Amino acid sequence: MNESFDFREPEFLTVGTLGPKGQREFFLQARAEGQLLSLKVEKQQVAALADYLDQVLDDLPDSEVGPAPDDLGLREPVISAFTVGSLGIAYAQDIDRLIVMAEAIPETDDEDEAVAQARFSLSREQVFGLIERARDLVSSGRPPCTYCGRPLEPRNREWCPCLN
């Protein structure tokens, strides 16, 4: 059985990267009660998470929201507990919290083997901060080719093979 995590009141949930553009690794990271958890994710997962959380917030009843957290950089050490295969979102109406659930990519083909999971219960302020941080990270990557849309490689000096 793989270890699972339940962060009922995390101090923060953020996304961040390590490495240069074009080779960045993306991480989802949280801390609660002195425990720091880092999970490896894909850039597309970060973008989709931000978009979906934004849609969910639009559908929720209005509520007073304080300022979003401003210190959402990754904390050291960044050691991935697992690589995320799937993400899910839920809303706990009784406590007005959004729940982000991450499930690991299975390590074996054994369907009976439990996979590692992480659950994060977030305030609306934390969700707003996560969305803003995620969108900033995703947009700060390599610029796209104006013709095919694929990211340009810095080593090619903004030249794209589609121009041949």
trRosetta pair geometry for C-beta under 8 A, 3 or more apart (Angstrom, degrees):
i j d omega theta_ij theta_ji phi_ij phi_ji
1 113 7.5 -164 -93 -162 46 71
1 114 5.0 18 -135 52 82 118
2 82 7.3 57 180 -78 137 146
2 104 6.4 -84 135 35 162 149
2 107 7.5 140 -69 -1 131 122
2 113 7.9 72 -14 160 97 95
2 114 6.1 -143 31 104 82 82
2 115 5.7 -2 37 -166 140 31
2 116 3.6 -92 136 -57 127 81
3 81 7.3 -90 79 -176 117 121
3 116 5.7 16 67 -121 55 107
4 114 7.9 -61 -44 147 119 123
4 116 5.8 180 -83 -156 61 57
4 117 4.4 8 -130 56 109 80
4 118 6.8 -169 -164 -73 65 44
4 119 7.8 30 170 -4 103 94
5 35 7.8 -167 -142 132 119 139
5 37 5.6 83 -155 -104 172 161
5 81 7.5 58 -26 109 135 169
5 116 8.0 30 -3 -180 86 95
5 117 7.3 -151 35 103 63 54
5 118 4.2 2 61 -118 107 83
5 119 6.9 -171 98 27 63 62
6 118 7.8 -167 -71 -155 34 49
6 119 4.9 2 -120 57 67 109
7 10 4.1 31 159 -63 128 101
7 13 7.6 144 99 -75 148 107
7 30 5.2 -76 -53 137 175 143
7 32 4.4 154 -143 0 96 146
7 35 8.0 -144 -95 81 99 114
7 37 7.3 -134 -52 26 129 137
7 118 7.2 18 -1 -178 103 92
7 119 6.7 -174 32 91 66 57
7 120 4.8 0 66 -112 115 67
7 121 6.7 -158 102 21 66 73
8 32 7.4 139 44 -176 56 158
8 121 5.1 7 -152 27 42 134
9 32 6.2 133 82 -138 56 123
9 121 6.6 -32 -69 77 43 110
10 13 5.4 73 96 -49 152 88
10 30 4.5 -55 -141 -170 146 113
10 31 6.4 113 -163 68 90 38
10 32 4.3 -88 -109 -60 57 110
10 120 5.6 -16 -12 -148 140 97
10 121 7.3 154 0 56 88 62
10 122 7.1 -25 44 -89 111 74
10 126 7.4 113 77 -146 101 157
11 30 7.8 143 48 -176 69 70
11 31 4.8 -29 45 88 114 93
11 32 5.9 177 -7 -90 77 54
12 29 8.0 15 105 107 98 83
12 30 6.5 -165 93 -135 55 58
12 31 6.1 24 44 37 84 91
12 69 5.9 -137 -113 111 106 171
12 71 7.6 -90 -89 91 156 80
12 72 6.4 -169 -173 -114 132 72
12 126 6.9 -176 -136 -133 49 108
12 129 7.8 -74 -146 105 94 144
13 28 7.2 -1 -174 -178 90 90
13 29 7.4 167 -152 87 48 43
13 30 4.5 -11 -101 -94 74 101
13 100 6.8 141 173 42 162 142
13 120 5.1 84 -89 178 144 152
13 122 5.9 -72 21 -91 137 122
13 126 5.9 71 32 171 96 119
13 130 5.7 -8 97 -85 94 129
14 28 7.6 170 89 -155 38 49
14 29 5.4 -21 64 64 84 90
14 30 7.5 156 18 -80 63 52
14 72 4.1 166 -115 -172 127 88
14 73 7.2 8 151 53 162 6
14 74 6.8 -154 100 -79 125 53
14 129 7.6 -55 -97 130 83 106
14 130 6.6 -148 -109 -108 41 77
14 133 5.7 -56 -149 122 85 166
15 26 6.4 -3 -174 -173 104 98
15 27 6.7 163 -153 85 57 49
15 28 5.6 -27 -98 -99 79 60
15 29 7.3 147 -100 17 27 79
15 41 7.3 -63 -131 52 109 136
15 46 5.2 118 -162 -131 158 117
15 49 7.9 145 -59 73 142 140
15 72 8.0 15 37 158 52 114
15 130 6.9 88 -6 -157 96 81
15 133 5.8 154 46 118 85 110
15 134 5.0 63 35 -93 143 79
15 137 5.9 -118 109 18 110 159
16 26 7.5 163 87 -150 30 57
16 27 5.6 -19 63 60 76 96
16 29 6.4 -18 20 11 108 126
16 72 7.8 -177 -63 139 102 77
16 73 6.3 73 -100 -164 139 48
16 74 3.5 -131 66 -44 161 106
16 78 7.6 -111 84 -107 121 142
16 133 7.9 -44 -69 167 68 121
16 137 7.0 -152 -119 -101 32 143
17 24 4.1 -9 -170 -170 129 120
17 25 6.4 146 -155 70 70 43
17 26 5.5 -34 -96 -96 82 58
17 27 7.2 163 -93 14 30 81
17 74 7.9 -152 31 -25 26 136
17 137 6.1 152 -21 -157 112 118
18 24 6.9 141 69 -153 35 68
18 25 5.1 -16 58 55 89 98
18 27 7.1 38 -6 -11 99 120
18 74 7.5 -65 -57 54 91 168
18 78 6.1 -180 -48 85 136 153
19 23 4.7 -109 161 109 126 86
19 24 4.7 175 77 -109 100 41
19 25 5.5 86 7 4 130 80
20 23 5.3 37 64 46 77 105
20 24 7.0 -122 88 -62 24 73
21 24 6.3 -6 -110 -32 33 110
21 140 7.9 -119 -98 133 113 76
21 141 5.9 145 -144 -154 99 56
21 142 5.2 134 165 -60 116 81
21 154 6.4 99 86 -34 111 128
22 141 7.9 127 -55 -169 48 90
22 142 5.6 61 -67 -50 84 133
22 151 7.0 178 -101 132 78 133
22 153 6.1 82 -124 -130 143 66
22 154 6.1 -124 -19 5 143 100
24 43 7.5 82 87 -73 112 115
24 141 7.1 -116 21 -111 140 96
25 40 6.4 -45 177 -137 108 103
26 40 7.2 103 80 -164 59 59
26 41 4.9 -66 107 77 106 80
26 42 6.4 75 49 -174 128 9
26 43 5.4 157 -31 -74 146 57
26 45 7.5 170 99 59 140 99
26 46 5.4 -108 -177 -36 148 134
26 137 7.3 113 -122 147 106 139
27 38 5.0 -14 -171 -167 130 100
27 39 6.5 140 -159 69 71 42
27 40 6.0 -44 -101 -100 73 46
27 41 6.6 132 -122 19 19 86
27 74 6.3 64 73 -111 128 130
27 78 5.8 -133 -31 -163 175 119
27 80 6.7 -132 -117 -88 107 94
28 38 7.4 148 76 -158 46 49
28 39 4.6 -19 60 62 96 102
28 41 5.1 62 -20 -19 101 132
28 46 7.7 -172 -70 -94 92 88
28 84 6.7 37 19 -30 130 146
28 102 6.5 174 78 -75 152 156
29 36 7.1 -2 -171 -174 101 87
29 37 6.7 170 -149 90 55 54
29 38 4.7 -11 -102 -104 95 74
29 39 7.3 -174 -75 21 48 67
29 74 5.6 102 14 -128 159 79
29 75 6.6 -179 152 31 142 83
29 78 7.0 -70 -87 -121 138 91
30 36 7.7 174 91 -150 42 47
30 37 5.2 -6 59 57 84 100
30 118 7.6 161 30 170 133 132
30 120 5.5 -154 -86 -107 160 127
31 34 7.7 -23 -175 -146 96 5
31 35 6.7 172 -149 84 59 47
31 36 4.8 -16 -99 -99 95 68
31 37 7.4 173 -83 18 44 69
31 75 6.5 16 -47 30 135 152
32 35 6.0 -16 67 55 64 93
36 75 5.9 -112 -134 89 136 125
36 77 7.8 129 99 55 142 61
37 81 5.8 -28 -155 -12 86 139
37 118 6.4 162 148 -127 149 141
38 74 7.5 49 -111 -152 120 109
38 78 4.9 138 -119 -155 166 65
38 79 6.0 127 49 60 126 38
38 80 5.3 -87 111 -92 96 47
38 81 6.5 143 67 -7 55 82
39 80 6.1 80 -137 -147 24 84
39 81 6.0 -41 -87 47 71 92
39 82 6.1 -12 -131 66 88 67
39 83 7.3 135 -177 -119 76 21
39 84 5.2 66 155 -45 120 105
39 102 5.7 70 153 135 171 159
39 118 6.3 -130 -57 17 143 151
40 80 4.2 3 -31 -126 98 147
40 82 7.3 -123 30 117 88 32
40 83 4.4 -35 73 -107 111 73
40 84 6.7 -163 84 6 52 78
41 45 4.5 -118 -180 79 107 134
41 46 5.9 121 114 -52 129 85
41 83 7.7 156 -77 -160 34 63
41 84 4.8 -3 -95 40 81 127
41 87 7.8 32 -128 -56 126 125
41 102 7.8 -87 -82 -134 112 132
42 45 4.6 100 58 0 79 102
42 46 7.3 -142 97 -5 46 83
42 84 7.9 -126 2 73 74 97
43 46 5.6 -53 -155 32 36 113
43 47 6.5 33 151 -16 67 105
43 138 6.2 127 -173 -118 93 85
43 141 7.1 38 -143 -68 146 150
44 47 5.7 -52 -146 38 35 111
44 48 6.1 32 156 -17 67 108
45 48 5.8 -56 -141 41 30 108
45 49 6.1 35 156 -25 64 107
45 84 6.4 143 174 96 167 125
45 87 6.0 127 -165 -12 106 132
46 49 5.8 -53 -147 33 26 113
46 50 6.6 25 156 -17 61 105
46 134 4.9 -168 173 -151 91 102
46 137 6.5 -60 153 86 150 126
46 138 5.9 -177 104 -66 113 107
47 50 6.0 -57 -153 35 29 109
47 51 6.4 24 154 -15 65 109
47 134 7.0 172 -88 158 34 108
47 135 7.8 86 -122 -101 67 57
47 138 4.7 103 -81 -117 95 156
48 51 5.7 -56 -145 40 32 110
48 52 6.0 26 160 -16 68 110
48 87 7.5 148 96 57 110 132
49 52 6.1 -60 -143 40 25 105
49 53 6.1 25 160 -18 64 110
49 87 5.7 -50 -89 134 105 164
49 89 7.9 147 -143 -60 73 116
49 100 7.3 45 -154 -137 118 125
49 130 7.8 -71 132 147 114 117
49 134 6.3 -130 82 -135 101 162
50 53 6.0 -57 -144 38 26 109
50 54 6.3 29 156 -22 62 108
50 130 7.2 -155 -101 129 79 79
50 131 4.7 120 -149 -139 85 65
50 134 3.8 -164 -66 94 124 135
50 135 5.3 166 172 -53 159 81
50 138 7.3 -127 18 -4 147 138
51 54 5.8 -58 -153 33 28 114
51 55 6.7 27 151 -18 64 105
52 55 5.6 -52 -151 35 36 112
52 56 6.4 37 151 -20 67 104
52 89 5.9 -175 130 -6 121 149
53 56 5.6 -52 -147 36 34 113
53 57 6.4 37 154 -21 66 103
53 89 6.5 -169 -85 -114 70 146
53 98 6.8 88 -138 161 96 160
53 100 7.8 -20 -86 -84 119 112
53 127 5.4 -159 179 -168 126 106
53 130 6.8 -19 104 92 173 115
53 131 5.4 -143 90 -77 123 106
54 57 5.8 -52 -150 33 30 112
54 58 6.7 33 151 -21 61 104
54 131 5.5 114 -66 -138 91 142
55 58 5.7 -54 -154 32 33 114
55 59 6.7 23 153 -14 65 109
56 59 5.9 -64 -154 39 33 108
56 60 6.7 40 151 -34 67 102
56 89 5.9 -123 -55 145 157 143
56 91 6.6 -178 -177 -60 120 118
56 98 6.5 106 118 -122 140 129
57 60 5.8 -48 -149 18 35 115
57 98 7.8 -49 -73 -61 80 145
57 124 6.9 112 -125 -143 109 97
57 127 6.4 168 -73 123 122 135
57 128 7.5 99 -114 -75 160 77
57 131 7.9 -66 -6 -42 145 153
60 63 7.2 -40 131 0 116 112
60 91 6.7 -173 -95 -138 112 149
60 124 7.9 -146 85 -101 157 120
63 96 6.1 136 -119 -157 167 141
63 124 6.4 162 81 -21 123 159
65 124 4.8 -91 -114 107 113 128
65 125 5.9 162 -171 -70 88 75
65 128 6.9 100 171 -24 139 144
66 125 5.1 -17 67 -83 84 137
67 70 7.7 -15 145 -40 116 98
67 125 6.6 52 91 -142 31 119
68 125 5.3 -178 -104 -172 47 72
68 126 7.6 138 -145 -91 75 17
68 128 4.2 -118 -87 99 119 106
68 129 3.7 161 180 -65 105 82
68 132 6.4 96 130 15 166 137
69 72 5.9 115 105 -61 106 95
69 125 6.7 99 -25 142 74 101
69 126 6.5 24 -2 -106 117 62
69 129 4.4 10 46 -99 79 167
70 129 7.5 -119 -67 -125 31 119
72 129 5.7 172 -65 163 140 112
72 130 7.5 -177 -144 -89 145 49
72 133 4.6 -95 114 -86 147 148
74 78 5.4 7 168 -80 132 126
75 78 7.6 144 81 -68 45 79
80 83 6.7 33 164 -67 139 63
81 116 6.9 -152 136 161 103 153
81 118 7.6 105 76 -59 139 129
82 104 3.9 -49 156 -108 143 120
82 105 7.4 -173 168 29 100 70
82 116 4.7 162 -28 73 161 141
83 104 6.4 85 65 -149 52 78
83 105 5.2 -15 90 12 100 115
84 87 6.3 31 169 -61 131 88
84 102 4.7 -63 -120 -166 118 111
84 103 7.0 91 -151 64 71 38
84 104 6.7 -80 -105 -103 36 41
84 105 7.3 77 125 -29 13 81
85 103 5.8 -54 57 100 93 82
85 104 5.9 51 -1 146 102 26
85 105 3.7 131 -66 -80 112 63
85 106 7.1 -4 -30 -8 164 61
85 115 7.6 -37 25 166 132 156
86 102 7.5 163 88 -153 48 47
86 103 4.8 -2 58 52 91 108
87 100 6.8 -22 -166 -170 101 89
87 101 6.9 145 -162 81 50 56
87 102 5.6 -16 -105 -101 74 69
87 103 7.8 -163 -75 19 31 74
88 100 7.6 150 80 -161 49 43
88 101 4.2 -14 61 61 98 108
88 102 8.0 -166 23 -69 70 30
88 103 7.6 38 -3 -11 105 106
89 98 6.5 -19 -163 -176 97 103
89 99 6.9 141 -162 78 45 61
89 100 6.1 -16 -103 -104 71 61
89 101 7.5 -159 -70 20 25 82
90 98 7.4 154 81 -163 44 56
90 99 4.2 -13 62 58 93 114
90 101 7.0 38 0 -14 104 115
91 97 7.6 165 -156 87 53 42
91 98 5.7 -30 -103 -108 70 65
91 99 7.1 -159 -77 14 20 85
92 95 4.9 1 118 44 117 96
92 96 7.4 -66 91 -1 75 11
92 97 4.8 0 53 59 111 87
92 98 7.8 -166 19 -86 77 16
92 99 6.0 79 -23 -33 102 112
92 121 7.0 -11 15 -137 140 108
93 96 6.9 20 -160 -76 34 52
95 121 7.5 2 102 -176 139 127
96 123 7.9 34 115 -136 89 65
96 124 7.2 -39 154 -31 100 106
97 121 4.7 25 152 -178 144 90
97 122 6.0 144 -168 64 87 37
97 123 6.3 -51 -114 -84 83 42
98 121 7.8 154 79 -156 37 47
98 122 5.0 -29 66 65 86 99
98 124 7.3 97 -7 -88 109 55
98 127 5.2 58 38 -77 141 139
99 119 6.3 -12 -170 -169 104 94
99 120 7.0 152 -156 77 53 49
99 121 5.5 -19 -101 -100 79 65
99 122 7.4 168 -89 17 27 79
100 119 7.5 158 82 -155 49 45
100 120 4.6 -10 58 58 96 105
100 122 6.4 32 -4 -8 104 125
101 117 6.7 -12 -171 -171 93 107
101 118 7.2 164 -154 86 48 51
101 119 5.2 -8 -106 -106 80 76
101 120 7.7 -168 -74 23 37 69
102 117 6.8 156 85 -159 54 56
102 118 4.6 -2 56 55 103 97
102 119 7.9 -160 25 -70 67 37
102 120 7.9 34 -3 -4 101 104
103 115 5.7 69 -178 101 93 124
103 116 7.5 151 -157 89 51 52
103 117 5.1 -18 -104 -105 70 84
104 107 7.6 -5 133 -37 125 85
104 115 4.7 -152 63 171 94 104
104 116 4.1 52 -12 57 136 91
104 117 7.1 -112 -3 -67 83 43
105 115 7.6 -148 96 -153 13 138
106 109 7.4 103 123 -91 131 26
106 110 7.9 -162 180 55 125 61
106 113 7.1 115 -153 85 106 108
106 115 5.1 -90 -92 -86 70 126
107 113 7.7 -81 54 122 89 143
107 115 7.6 157 -1 -118 78 88
108 113 5.7 53 58 37 116 156
110 113 4.2 70 94 -7 112 112
122 126 4.2 -128 -163 87 99 126
122 127 5.1 119 126 -56 130 84
122 130 7.2 -32 -153 -9 158 141
123 126 4.8 99 53 5 76 101
123 127 7.1 -139 97 -4 42 87
124 127 5.5 -55 -149 36 36 113
124 128 6.4 39 153 -21 68 101
125 128 5.8 -51 -149 34 31 111
125 129 6.5 30 153 -16 63 106
126 129 5.7 -56 -150 39 33 112
126 130 6.2 34 152 -21 66 107
127 130 5.6 -52 -145 36 32 113
127 131 6.3 35 156 -21 65 104
128 131 5.9 -53 -149 34 30 112
128 132 6.5 26 156 -15 64 107
129 132 5.9 -58 -148 39 30 108
129 133 6.1 27 157 -17 67 110
130 133 5.8 -58 -143 40 28 109
130 134 6.0 29 159 -21 65 110
131 134 5.9 -57 -145 36 26 111
131 135 6.4 20 160 -14 63 108
132 135 6.1 -59 -148 38 27 106
132 136 6.4 28 155 -20 63 108
133 136 5.8 -57 -150 36 29 112
133 137 6.4 27 155 -18 65 107
134 137 5.9 -58 -150 36 29 110
134 138 6.3 24 158 -16 66 109
135 138 5.9 -54 -141 39 31 109
135 139 6.1 20 163 -10 66 113
136 139 6.3 -67 -145 44 23 102
136 140 6.1 22 159 -26 63 115
137 140 5.9 -63 -146 31 26 110
137 141 7.9 47 154 -43 56 87
138 141 6.5 -36 -176 -9 37 113
141 151 6.4 -60 138 -120 114 134
142 151 3.9 84 82 -172 121 109
142 152 5.5 -155 165 57 112 63
142 153 7.2 -6 -149 -88 155 27
142 154 6.9 -124 -115 -43 112 83
143 151 7.3 128 77 -145 26 67
143 152 5.5 -5 75 26 77 117
143 158 7.3 2 69 -117 119 103
144 149 4.9 -13 -179 -157 131 46
144 150 6.6 142 -149 73 81 18
144 151 5.9 -61 -98 -90 59 45
144 152 6.9 141 -152 -17 13 85
145 148 4.8 16 85 47 131 81
145 149 6.2 -54 62 -3 81 13
145 150 5.3 15 13 54 117 70
145 151 7.7 122 -15 179 80 1
145 152 5.7 127 -64 -67 74 90
145 160 4.1 50 -111 -75 136 159
145 162 6.2 111 151 35 158 127
147 160 6.7 -172 46 77 110 147
147 162 5.3 -163 96 107 125 133
147 163 7.1 139 23 -74 153 73
148 160 6.4 -174 28 161 116 146
148 162 4.3 158 -29 -38 132 165
150 160 6.8 135 67 -142 104 123
150 162 7.5 140 27 -21 118 126
152 156 6.7 -126 -178 70 82 112
152 158 5.0 18 175 -124 151 54
152 159 7.6 121 -152 46 107 26
152 160 6.1 -85 -107 -72 86 94
153 156 4.4 73 74 8 100 109
154 157 7.6 36 179 -73 42 36
156 159 4.6 -116 156 56 101 86
156 160 7.3 106 122 -75 145 35
159 163 6.6 -92 -168 32 78 142
160 163 5.4 111 72 -15 77 99
161 164 5.9 -26 -175 0 59 114
